[in-house]
Amino acid sequence: MFISWGKETAKKYTQDDIKAILSALSDSEKYGMVLRAKGIVPAPDGTWVHFDFVPEESDVRSGSADYTGRICVIGSKLNESELEKLFG
């Protein structure tokens, strides 16, 4: 059974921050079996970072603004407390 974890955030992330987070999501022992992650988050320079992740592939890019950052992770046996720390 799949579950989703999500949060709204005003925290600012660089593209490198997001790339490191997405790389870490491959650790299924720590975070659970992540099948998909996506989001839009603010960057320190005033732009917005959009990201998409599926196992073995991720995409991080600049994109249009939103009113607040949003992150969604979908998978099986997700460790929500570790996801909160990772994106915290």
Secondary structure, DSSP 8 states (H G I E B T S, - for coil): --EEEEEEE-----HHHHHHHHHHTT-HHHH-EEEEEEEEEE-TTS-EEEEEEETTEEEEEEE---SSEEEEEEEES--HHHHHHHH-
